[in-house]
């Protein structure tokens, strides 16, 4: 991964060289310019770094540079420094969109820390934009977002099946998107203008399921004298979704088998059956063959439905799709909750990649909405560091000060810090601090 770049704009040659050297010693990648025009020319739409600029400069000053940068990209961090500005200028610069404002002389460590926070935010924002563009591109053709092999094959299979009008069995764990696939099978087929009737089989008892599916004649069931048209007849010409078909009672399964084979339905209490133009999409919570083996589902009905099967992979098998889905759901949440300022943080991205997601896509969507809701819509609030980050930043500052004062001599730094040498070496490795850099700095004056 390439390092993010700092564009340093300073018309004073000596100060420009000294600042660039100090930032590079801190591990930053720096491009230095004597004027604002050069820095503007170096910007690109996907620039993932930050700008550090003096204010008092000939031709174009730092405030004018800020205005030009804001016009190009309002989210690009610009840190302004000056030896002449007071509080009013600082307030005006921040009001105009500057990321931060430092007065000369400033501590290099302070500038490095400010740049570090700005780079982190900029990197997250650029990555958010990239992922959002990929998610939008993936969602243009189909709402089934993802680039994994399984999802790519699934998208490719849906349209031919929908056009052919075949009955389809959709299998997958809870929350994998079976209802969405069923809807696409209807919308992408020739029946799209006709009814799409969904029956939640798991929510119905045996008697309720029979009445809901097949309907009944007048005076044929208790508690009503009226007739009822069942979901099967209502869906004629359209699509019937039997959601969680594995939850149907055996007697209802037997009656449903006849309907699917004969393409006719006889309401409860009716004298004759009526023909139906049927297109069935059934879903199950797992492998329906396992339910057949366990005796919970009729083998003949299973073989009638399983002629065409689609399997939806669980989210744990779609590692590279998780981030794309999360970005898409965050966009939904930003609109629904009216929180346009939310930006995905690194801690959220890590959770998306590391969590097991037993609830699959549905759980991921809920998490996206929780993140946006918790942010309160304040993008600035996401720059607040947690306690470990603050402690680490303080430790780096103290260690760097000790090494600078001792000219890179580790033993003298240990004495100044009052910690064991082993501890200091551990922290030098942890924070990537090279004592030799401070020896060079001292010998160079």
C-alpha atoms as one frame of an Amber mdcrd trajectory, in Angstrom:
protein
   0.000   0.000   0.000   1.442   3.372  -1.039   1.833   6.111   1.522  -0.472
   9.087   1.428   1.208  12.296   0.290   1.526  15.663   1.997   1.633  18.648
  -0.382   3.710  21.282   1.409   3.392  24.877   0.171   5.915  27.364   1.601
   7.551  30.271  -0.240  10.459  30.562   2.243  13.050  28.172   0.779  14.934
  27.487   4.033  11.764  26.871   6.023  10.324  24.743   3.221  13.425  22.525
   3.185  13.533  22.209   6.989   9.822  21.381   7.262  10.003  18.837   4.453
  12.996  17.142   6.086  11.270  17.018   9.483   8.086  15.525   7.990  10.018
  12.924   6.026  11.946  11.959   9.151   8.548  11.367  10.745   7.788   8.866
   7.980   5.614  11.065   5.773   5.765  11.292   1.985   6.149  14.966   1.067
   6.022  16.991  -2.160   7.123  20.564  -1.584   6.145  23.623  -3.639   7.235
  27.253  -3.525   3.800  28.456  -4.617   0.142  27.469  -4.502  -0.105  27.061
  -8.277   2.213  24.043  -8.249   0.247  22.325  -5.511  -3.040  22.861  -7.364
  -1.542  21.364 -10.526  -0.509  18.262  -8.537  -4.061  17.529  -7.363  -6.133
  14.751  -8.938  -9.721  13.626  -8.233  -8.482  10.584  -6.292  -5.744  12.431
  -4.331  -5.709  10.769  -0.914  -3.325  13.120   0.911  -3.518  16.528   2.578
  -2.225  20.034   1.968  -0.100  22.037   4.407   0.249  25.653   3.304   1.645
  28.940   4.518  -0.843  31.828   4.376   1.326  34.813   3.465   2.630  34.083
  -0.051   2.956  36.097  -3.280   0.524  35.692  -6.226  -1.874  33.290  -4.433
  -1.990  33.190  -0.637  -3.039  30.299   1.578  -6.610  31.501   2.012  -7.039
  31.778  -1.761  -5.534  28.303  -2.117  -8.021  27.022   0.453 -10.905  28.483
  -1.560  -9.636  26.878  -4.779  -9.174  23.505  -3.101 -12.637  23.666  -1.503
 -14.113  24.322  -4.951 -12.347  21.245  -6.336 -12.989  18.934  -3.376 -14.712
  20.199  -0.245 -13.474  17.242   1.782  -9.745  17.606   1.083  -8.003  18.625
   4.362  -6.028  21.876   4.200  -3.820  22.784   7.184  -2.814  26.454   7.236
   0.234  27.902   9.007   1.371  31.487   9.419   3.600  33.676  11.512   1.342
  36.686  11.187  -2.189  35.461  11.784  -4.029  36.021  15.027  -7.219  34.552
  16.433  -9.524  36.356  13.942  -7.619  34.898  10.980  -7.686  31.427  12.554
 -11.444  31.642  13.104 -11.986  32.865   9.539  -9.837  30.071   8.098 -11.653
  27.369  10.068 -14.995  28.885   9.113 -13.952  28.752   5.460 -13.234  25.027
   5.771  -9.605  24.702   6.849  -8.906  21.417   8.638  -6.662  23.122  11.203
  -4.656  26.285  11.782  -1.155  26.522  13.277   0.865  29.623  14.136   4.621
  29.904  13.717   6.751  28.863  15.412   5.035  25.499  15.819   6.290  22.214
  17.252   7.047  19.706  14.512   5.433  16.978  16.562   2.252  19.015  16.713
   2.235  19.417  12.937   2.976  15.704  12.417   0.127  14.704  14.756  -2.287
  17.075  12.987  -1.241  15.744   9.583  -1.651  12.168  10.839  -5.250  12.776
  11.875  -5.999  14.565   8.599  -4.432  11.750   6.537  -6.441   9.124   8.403
  -9.660  10.982   7.731  -8.747  11.623   4.098  -7.820   8.001   3.530 -11.123
   6.823   4.950 -13.052   9.317   2.842 -11.307   8.341  -0.414 -11.843   4.655
   0.367 -15.511   5.378   1.135 -15.875   7.058  -2.239 -14.201   4.188  -4.045
 -16.320   1.540  -2.352 -19.477   3.588  -2.882 -18.733   3.833  -6.602 -18.103
   0.084  -6.816 -21.297  -0.656  -4.855 -23.345   1.662  -7.077 -21.862   0.101
 -10.192 -22.594  -3.396  -8.890 -26.160  -2.379  -8.040 -26.999  -0.772 -11.392
 -27.744  -4.064 -13.095 -29.132  -5.934 -10.092 -29.812  -5.248  -6.411 -27.841
  -8.429  -5.695 -24.617  -6.611  -4.824 -21.312  -8.463  -4.831 -18.371  -9.585
  -6.921 -17.872 -13.085  -5.509 -18.097 -16.041  -7.857 -21.271 -17.336  -6.165
 -23.147 -14.027  -6.478 -21.939 -13.445 -10.038 -23.278 -16.878 -11.032 -26.520
 -16.251  -9.176 -27.128 -12.958 -11.002 -26.411 -14.637 -14.326 -28.852 -17.473
 -13.599 -31.858 -15.390 -12.544 -32.856 -13.760 -15.824 -32.900 -16.963 -17.937
 -34.944 -18.737 -15.252 -37.332 -15.807 -14.986 -37.784 -15.624 -18.748 -38.415
 -19.371 -18.982 -41.134 -19.180 -16.329 -39.905 -22.306 -14.536 -40.794 -23.137
 -10.945 -37.731 -22.496  -8.786 -36.568 -23.665  -5.357 -34.411 -21.056  -3.588
 -32.376 -22.411  -0.667 -30.309 -20.525   1.878 -29.894 -19.594   5.521 -32.039
 -16.971   7.205 -31.118 -13.477   6.073 -29.300 -14.432   2.844 -31.795 -12.648
   0.561 -34.150 -15.385  -0.618 -37.131 -13.013  -0.784 -35.100 -10.623  -2.953
 -34.221 -13.410  -5.378 -37.869 -14.461  -5.556 -38.869 -10.891  -6.336 -36.255
 -10.681  -9.106 -37.483 -13.945 -10.612 -40.893 -12.305 -10.888 -39.814  -8.827
 -12.035 -37.425 -10.040 -14.714 -39.921 -12.429 -16.283 -42.968 -12.055 -18.546
 -45.322 -12.066 -15.529 -43.906  -8.829 -14.078 -47.178  -6.933 -14.658 -49.245
  -9.602 -12.894 -49.644 -10.212  -9.117 -46.748 -11.308  -6.914 -48.362 -13.160
  -4.005 -46.203 -14.124  -1.002 -47.311 -16.695   1.581 -45.320 -16.888   4.832
 -45.681 -20.617   5.430 -43.875 -20.606   8.792 -46.465 -18.189  10.219 -49.438
 -20.478   9.472 -50.783 -23.539  11.240 -52.084 -26.488   9.230 -55.700 -25.274
   9.031 -54.715 -21.662   8.404 -52.265 -22.677   5.674 -54.872 -24.768   3.852
 -57.412 -21.919   3.899 -54.849 -19.295   2.896 -53.461 -21.338   0.008 -56.523
 -23.092  -1.427 -59.350 -20.815  -0.318 -62.810 -22.120   0.593 -66.414 -22.058
  -0.537 -69.168 -20.288   1.414 -70.362 -22.052   4.569 -67.516 -24.586   4.327
 -65.347 -23.529   7.297 -66.112 -22.433  10.824 -66.394 -18.803  11.954 -67.486
 -17.450   8.558 -70.248 -17.951   6.004 -68.331 -16.154   3.265 -66.187 -17.695
   0.560 -62.487 -16.935   0.222 -60.182 -16.924  -2.776 -56.892 -18.558  -1.867
 -53.422 -17.261  -2.620 -52.891 -19.882  -5.319 -55.875 -18.697  -7.353 -55.047
 -15.043  -6.687 -51.548 -15.539  -8.080 -52.834 -17.053 -11.342 -50.993 -15.393
 -14.208 -48.422 -13.995 -11.796 -46.023 -15.535  -9.285 -46.692 -17.409  -6.048
 -43.942 -17.202  -3.426 -44.094 -19.994  -0.868 -41.673 -18.642   1.723 -40.147
 -21.308   4.014 -42.115 -24.087   2.357 -40.359 -26.598   4.607 -42.578 -25.333
   7.456 -45.822 -26.647   5.837 -47.648 -29.529   7.519 -47.557 -32.903   5.689
 -51.271 -32.774   4.782 -50.864 -29.349   3.191 -47.773 -30.583   1.335 -49.828
 -33.398  -0.191 -52.543 -31.048  -1.399 -49.953 -28.621  -2.748 -48.266 -31.396
  -4.741 -51.499 -32.029  -6.626 -51.875 -28.328  -7.386 -48.355 -28.074  -8.786
 -48.672 -31.238 -10.860 -52.189 -30.623 -12.216 -52.069 -26.804 -12.360 -55.508
 -26.617 -10.795 -56.789 -25.856  -7.310 -59.930 -26.951  -5.518 -61.008 -24.653
  -2.668 -62.119 -26.296   0.584 -65.782 -27.269   0.262 -65.941 -26.542  -3.488
 -67.494 -29.067  -5.877 -64.881 -28.765  -8.607 -61.325 -27.620  -9.186 -60.404
 -24.548 -11.208 -57.452 -24.198 -13.543 -54.656 -21.810 -12.569 -51.787 -20.331
 -14.570 -49.179 -21.052 -11.935 -45.574 -19.941 -11.450 -44.133 -21.087  -8.122
 -41.030 -19.821  -6.349 -40.431 -21.696  -3.093 -37.821 -20.935  -0.470 -36.451
 -23.089   2.315 -34.283 -22.250   5.320 -31.732 -24.928   4.509 -31.117 -27.881
   2.238 -34.579 -29.293   1.551 -33.020 -32.679   0.783 -32.040 -32.896   4.453
 -35.673 -32.303   5.430 -36.699 -35.132   3.093 -34.120 -37.465   4.617 -35.378
 -36.580   8.099 -38.979 -37.282   7.085 -40.137 -33.682   7.517 -40.832 -33.032
   3.845 -42.443 -35.114   1.085 -39.917 -36.547  -1.342 -42.298 -36.307  -4.323
 -43.003 -32.616  -3.668 -39.299 -31.987  -3.208 -38.389 -33.596  -6.546 -41.162
 -31.611  -8.262 -39.782 -28.333  -6.895 -36.068 -29.145  -7.034 -35.915 -29.504
 -10.813 -34.554 -25.948 -10.741 -32.629 -24.901  -7.629 -30.776 -21.770  -6.610
 -28.526 -21.768  -3.560 -27.780 -18.491  -1.784 -24.371 -18.482  -0.072 -24.115
 -17.306   3.546 -22.264 -14.054   4.145 -19.338 -15.872   5.784 -18.588 -17.354
   2.330 -18.667 -13.898   0.701 -15.686 -12.205   2.339 -15.016  -9.785  -0.517
 -18.686  -8.820  -0.830 -19.158  -7.732   2.783 -17.634  -4.287   2.419 -19.562
  -3.550  -0.783 -22.824  -4.577   0.864 -22.026  -2.545   3.969 -21.340   0.574
   1.893 -24.634   0.108   0.029 -26.547  -0.301   3.294 -24.834   2.754   4.809
 -26.012   4.752   1.790 -29.552   3.510   2.387 -29.279   4.467   6.048 -27.848
   7.922   5.258 -30.905   8.655   3.136 -33.495   7.000   5.385 -32.159   8.556
   8.605 -31.252  11.886   6.969 -27.617  11.610   8.097 -25.648  12.615   4.957
 -22.505  13.409   6.958 -21.783   9.842   8.084 -18.440   8.417   6.939 -17.494
   4.777   7.429 -14.745   4.447  10.038 -11.908   1.940  10.075 -13.279   0.266
  13.222 -16.560  -0.356  11.392 -14.788  -1.766   8.350 -12.755  -4.116  10.536
 -15.919  -5.356  12.253 -17.511  -6.013   8.864 -14.539  -8.148   7.832 -13.941
  -9.939  11.151 -17.484 -10.711  12.363 -19.046 -14.075  11.520 -22.497 -12.647
  10.557 -24.742 -15.554  11.579 -27.709 -13.384  10.585 -26.163 -12.907   7.133
 -27.092  -9.929   4.919 -30.004  -8.930   7.124 -27.731  -8.643  10.182 -25.188
  -6.640   8.167 -27.896  -4.211   7.069 -29.039  -3.732  10.657 -25.436  -3.016
  11.688 -25.097  -0.379   8.950 -28.202   1.410  10.207 -26.921   1.204  13.805
 -23.609   2.810  12.776 -25.277   5.699  10.974 -27.759   6.217  13.779 -25.012
   6.178  16.430 -22.909   8.760  14.573 -25.569  11.414  15.044 -24.792  12.732
  11.580 -21.752  14.653  12.849 -18.705  13.837  10.665 -16.459  15.758  13.006
 -17.383  13.504  15.898 -15.675  10.623  14.125 -12.278  12.294  14.485 -12.387
  11.925  18.263  -9.701   9.472  19.353 -10.312   6.728  21.857  -8.164   6.503
  25.020  -5.583   3.996  23.646  -5.009   6.219  20.610  -4.523   9.273  22.799
  -2.071   7.413  25.046  -0.121   6.196  22.009   0.086   9.691  20.572   1.348
  11.048  23.900   3.962   8.278  24.158   5.242   9.001  20.659   5.582  12.697
  21.474   7.511  12.056  24.700   9.830   9.468  23.118  10.570  11.689  20.107
  11.363  14.616  22.422  13.753  12.445  24.463  15.533  11.121  21.357  15.832
  14.588  19.880  17.297  15.953  23.138  19.776  13.053  23.382  20.766  13.174
  19.708  19.445   9.677  19.131  21.406   8.154  22.026  19.125   5.419  23.344
  20.868   5.125  26.751  20.497   8.865  27.404  16.860   8.699  26.256  16.275
   5.838  28.727  17.630   8.027  31.526  15.421  10.938  30.514  12.311   8.770
  30.265  12.974   6.767  33.426  11.968   3.452  31.869  13.884   0.187  31.285
  15.870  -0.024  28.060  13.871  -3.109  27.031  10.650  -1.137  27.358  11.976
   1.682  25.201  13.100  -0.716  22.474   9.665  -2.343  22.522   7.967   1.013
  22.066  10.409   2.086  19.340   9.479  -1.031  17.404   5.778  -0.641  18.107
   5.643   2.953  16.854   8.220   2.562  14.094  10.625   5.166  15.533  14.243
   5.005  14.302  16.803   6.515  16.754  19.333   6.879  13.914  17.136   9.509
  12.320  17.706  11.760  15.339  21.473  11.260  15.167  21.385  12.489  11.582
  19.185  15.385  12.553  21.610  16.510  15.265  24.732  16.136  13.144  23.080
  18.216  10.451  22.607  21.092  12.875
